[in-house]
Amino acid sequence: MKLIKIFTAFIFPLAFSFGQVKPETASLKSELEEIARELDALRAKSNKPKEESSVHTRSSKPAPKYASFKKKLLQVNLELKEITQGLIDLKKKTTSRGSPRPSTPIIQKETEPQIELDSAQKKTSNQDYKHNQSHLAKSHASTETLRPAADFSNYLIISPNFNFSRELEYSSGGGVFEMDTETGMGMSLELGKSLGIFDLGILLGFDQVRLKNLAVTGTPYNGKGKVSSYKIALQPAIKLDFNDHLYLRFGTGLGISSRHDHFKINDGSTMVDIYEDNLCLLLNLHSSLGLQITEASSLFLGYRFSYLGESGNFEDFAIHAVEFGGRFEF
């Protein structure tokens, strides 16, 4: 309806101003004005509910003269409305896609600092946790390494050794005979209890030194023999830790030894068999340097001096031993 009014209000005056309006155009104008009046009348009647049936009757039966033209105008009007509605919908969609929601920047501005703060807090918390764990681990490790002897109050020491000695003298009939010695071997076990830096144990061991060649007033005789000693002793000692891995242990021992001395001279026509078997006093001094391997075990290398008292006609006897072995705590 508005399109028709615009057409009649602007197009026709413009056409008359240029002198291009013909008689048939004037008739078309009158027809359009008549159609506009008819449409106004139809719209006015459509607003009255009581006259709804009459409006439909008149509108449904338009004049044959204007039926085709009215139909075209209504179709154009409908298409314009559809185009207008499509443009409105397109504008809404374009606006919704192109412009961000006002709440989105606000949420980002509010949440991003919070995320960074949470991340910093978590990082700080993790660093503090790792630092505390590391500190506890170091404290625990130092406690384990320097743990008091009460945690492992018992110990067992196993130590084989290589020993040697000076010449052994034998007295008989107013004469003194000397016997040469060779390197021997031994083994000892010590079982004890630790009381702080002090150890107190019982030593059980065996030492053997081989003998050869007997000299009588400067005359040598071929022969061979050995000195064997089975010993038991009380062993007090002190164990000092240098650091977490090295320690020094030294002590003494006092006990008895079952000493067996045997020598056999076999020099052609001379056959002599000398044998003595006696209990004698045992005294020893020892020291060792140890390396801690695990919490309850270590290896060591040391030296032991053992003194054996007289056995019959055999004089007292000193044994020097280089020993090595392990210490196990439980």
C-alpha positions in Angstrom: 0.0 0.0 0.0 2.8 2.4 0.9 4.6 1.4 -2.3 1.5 2.5 -4.4 1.3 5.8 -2.5 5.0 6.5 -3.0 4.7 5.6 -6.7 1.7 7.9 -7.2 3.2 10.7 -5.1 6.7 10.9 -6.6 6.9 9.1 -9.9 3.9 10.8 -11.6 4.8 14.4 -10.5 8.3 13.7 -11.8 7.0 12.4 -15.1 4.7 15.5 -15.5 7.6 17.8 -14.8 9.5 16.4 -17.7 6.5 16.4 -20.0 6.5 12.6 -20.6 3.0 11.7 -19.3 0.5 10.4 -21.9 -3.3 10.0 -21.6 -3.0 6.3 -20.8 -0.5 7.1 -18.0 -3.0 9.5 -16.5 -5.6 6.8 -16.6 -3.2 4.4 -14.9 -2.7 6.9 -12.2 -6.4 7.2 -11.6 -6.6 3.4 -11.5 -3.8 3.2 -8.9 -5.4 5.9 -6.8 -8.6 3.9 -7.0 -6.8 0.8 -5.9 -5.2 2.6 -3.0 -8.6 3.8 -1.9 -10.0 0.4 -2.1 -7.1 -1.1 0.0 -7.6 1.7 2.6 -11.2 0.8 2.8 -10.4 -2.9 3.1 -7.9 -2.2 5.9 -10.4 -0.1 7.8 -13.1 -2.8 7.5 -10.6 -5.6 8.6 -10.1 -3.8 11.9 -13.9 -4.2 12.7 -14.7 -7.8 13.9 -18.4 -7.4 13.2 -17.8 -6.6 9.6 -15.2 -9.3 9.0 -17.5 -11.4 6.8 -18.4 -8.4 4.6 -14.8 -7.4 4.2 -13.8 -10.9 3.1 -16.8 -10.8 0.7 -15.7 -7.6 -0.9 -12.0 -8.4 -0.9 -12.6 -11.8 -2.3 -14.6 -10.4 -5.2 -12.5 -7.6 -6.6 -13.6 -5.8 -9.8 -12.6 -7.7 -12.8 -10.9 -4.6 -14.2 -8.3 -4.4 -11.4 -8.0 -8.0 -10.4 -4.8 -8.8 -12.3 -3.1 -5.6 -11.4 -4.0 -5.9 -7.7 -2.7 -9.4 -7.6 0.7 -8.3 -9.0 0.9 -5.5 -6.5 0.1 -7.9 -3.6 2.8 -10.3 -4.8 5.3 -7.5 -5.1 4.4 -6.3 -1.6 4.8 -9.9 -0.2 8.2 -10.3 -1.9 9.4 -6.9 -0.5 8.4 -8.0 3.0 10.3 -11.3 2.6 13.4 -9.5 1.4 13.1 -7.0 4.3 12.7 -9.8 6.8 15.7 -11.7 5.3 17.9 -8.6 5.5 16.9 -8.1 9.2 17.7 -11.7 10.0 21.0 -11.5 8.1 21.9 -8.3 10.0 21.2 -10.0 13.3 23.3 -13.0 12.4 26.2 -10.8 11.2 26.0 -8.8 14.4 26.0 -11.9 16.6 29.0 -13.4 14.8 31.1 -10.2 14.4 30.7 -8.6 17.8 31.9 -10.5 20.9 29.7 -10.8 23.9 30.4 -8.1 26.4 30.7 -10.6 29.2 33.5 -12.5 27.5 36.3 -9.9 27.9 35.1 -9.3 31.5 35.3 -13.0 32.3 38.8 -13.3 30.7 40.1 -10.2 32.5 38.8 -11.5 35.7 39.9 -15.2 35.3 43.3 -14.8 33.7 44.9 -13.1 36.7 43.3 -15.7 38.9 44.7 -18.5 36.8 48.2 -17.0 36.9 47.9 -16.6 40.7 46.8 -20.2 41.1 49.7 -21.3 38.9 52.2 -19.3 41.0 50.7 -20.6 44.2 50.9 -24.2 42.9 54.5 -23.6 41.8 55.5 -22.1 45.1 53.7 -24.9 47.0 55.5 -27.6 44.9 58.8 -25.9 45.5 58.2 -25.7 49.2 57.1 -29.3 49.3 60.2 -30.5 47.3 62.4 -28.4 49.6 60.9 -29.9 52.7 61.1 -33.4 51.3 64.7 -32.9 50.4 65.5 -31.5 53.8 63.7 -34.4 55.5 65.6 -36.9 53.2 68.9 -35.4 54.1 68.1 -35.4 57.7 66.9 -39.0 57.5 70.1 -40.0 55.6 72.4 -38.3 58.1 70.4 -39.9 61.0 70.6 -43.3 59.3 74.4 -42.9 58.7 75.2 -41.6 62.2 72.6 -43.7 63.9 73.5 -44.7 67.4 74.7 -48.1 68.2 71.4 -48.9 70.0 69.7 -49.4 66.6 72.3 -52.1 65.7 73.6 -53.2 69.0 75.2 -56.5 67.9 77.9 -57.1 65.5 79.9 -60.0 63.9 83.4 -59.6 62.5 84.9 -62.1 60.1 88.6 -61.6 59.3 91.0 -64.0 57.6 94.7 -63.0 57.8 98.2 -63.6 56.6 100.8 -63.8 59.4 104.5 -64.0 59.9 107.0 -64.1 62.8 110.6 -64.0 63.8 112.7 -67.1 64.4 111.4 -69.5 67.1 113.8 -70.7 69.8 113.8 -74.1 71.4 115.8 -74.9 74.6 117.0 -78.4 75.4 120.0 -79.8 77.4 121.5 -76.4 78.0 121.5 -75.7 74.3 119.3 -73.2 72.3 118.1 -74.2 68.8 116.7 -71.7 66.3 114.0 -72.5 63.8 113.2 -70.4 60.8 109.6 -69.4 60.2 107.5 -68.9 57.0 104.3 -67.1 56.2 101.2 -68.6 57.6 97.5 -68.0 57.6 94.7 -67.6 60.1 91.1 -66.9 60.7 89.1 -65.2 63.5 85.5 -64.5 64.3 84.4 -61.8 66.8 80.9 -61.6 68.1 80.0 -58.7 70.3 77.8 -55.8 71.4 78.2 -52.1 70.7 77.7 -49.5 73.4 78.0 -46.2 71.6 81.5 -45.9 70.3 82.6 -48.9 72.5 82.7 -52.5 71.3 82.9 -55.5 73.6 83.2 -58.9 72.0 84.5 -62.5 72.3 87.2 -63.5 69.8 87.5 -67.1 68.5 90.4 -67.7 66.2 93.1 -69.9 64.7 96.6 -69.0 63.7 99.3 -71.1 62.1 103.0 -70.4 61.3 105.2 -72.9 59.4 108.7 -73.8 60.6 111.7 -75.0 58.6 115.4 -75.7 59.2 116.9 -76.1 62.6 120.3 -74.7 63.5 122.3 -76.3 66.4 125.4 -74.5 67.4 125.7 -73.2 63.9 125.1 -76.5 62.3 122.0 -76.6 60.1 119.6 -79.5 60.0 116.9 -80.0 57.5 113.4 -80.2 58.9 109.9 -78.8 58.9 107.2 -78.1 61.4 104.5 -75.7 62.4 103.1 -73.7 65.3 99.3 -73.8 65.6 97.3 -71.7 68.0 93.6 -72.0 68.9 92.6 -68.9 70.8 89.7 -67.3 72.7 89.9 -63.8 74.1 87.8 -60.9 75.4 88.0 -58.0 72.9 87.3 -54.4 74.0 87.6 -51.8 71.2 86.7 -48.3 70.3 85.1 -47.4 66.9 85.4 -43.8 65.7 83.6 -42.5 62.7 85.5 -40.0 60.5 82.5 -39.3 58.3 79.6 -41.2 56.9 81.8 -43.7 55.2 85.1 -44.1 57.0 85.8 -45.2 60.5 88.8 -46.2 62.6 88.6 -49.1 65.1 91.3 -50.1 67.6 91.5 -52.2 70.7 93.1 -55.0 72.6 92.4 -58.5 73.7 93.2 -60.8 76.6 92.6 -64.5 76.7 94.2 -68.0 76.4 95.5 -70.0 73.6 95.9 -73.7 73.0 99.4 -73.8 71.5 100.7 -76.8 69.5 104.4 -76.7 68.5 105.7 -79.5 66.3 109.0 -79.9 64.5 110.5 -82.9 62.8 114.2 -83.2 61.9 114.9 -85.5 58.9 118.5 -85.2 57.9 119.7 -88.6 56.7 120.9 -90.3 59.8 119.4 -87.9 62.2 115.7 -88.3 63.0 114.3 -86.1 65.8 110.6 -85.4 66.4 109.8 -82.5 68.8 106.3 -81.9 70.0 104.8 -79.6 72.7 101.1 -79.0 73.5 100.2 -76.4 76.2 97.8 -73.7 77.2 99.4 -70.3 77.3 98.6 -66.6 77.7 97.3 -64.7 74.8 97.5 -60.9 74.4 96.7 -59.0 71.2 96.6 -55.4 69.9 94.7 -54.5 66.8 93.6 -51.6 64.6 91.7 -51.3 61.4 90.4 -48.8 58.9 86.8 -49.5 57.8 84.7 -48.4 54.8 80.9 -48.4 55.4 79.2 -50.2 52.5 75.6 -50.3 53.6 73.8 -49.2 56.7 74.7 -52.4 58.6 77.8 -53.7 56.8 81.4 -52.6 56.2 84.7 -53.8 54.9 88.0 -53.2 56.7 91.8 -53.7 56.5 93.9 -53.9 59.6 96.9 -55.1 61.6 96.9 -57.4 64.6 99.8 -58.2 66.9 99.4 -61.4 69.0 101.7 -62.5 71.8 101.7 -66.2 72.8 103.3 -67.3 76.1 105.9 -70.1 76.5 104.9 -73.6 75.7 107.1 -76.2 77.3 110.7 -75.8 75.9 109.4 -73.5 73.2 109.9 -69.8 74.0 107.2 -67.1 73.9 106.1 -66.3 70.4 104.9 -63.1 68.6 102.8 -63.2 65.5 102.2 -60.2 63.1 99.1 -60.5 61.0 97.6 -58.4 58.2 93.9 -59.0 58.3 91.0 -58.0 56.2 87.3 -58.8 56.4 83.8 -57.5 57.0 81.8 -56.3 59.9 78.0 -57.0 60.0 75.7 -55.3 62.5 72.3 -56.6 63.6 
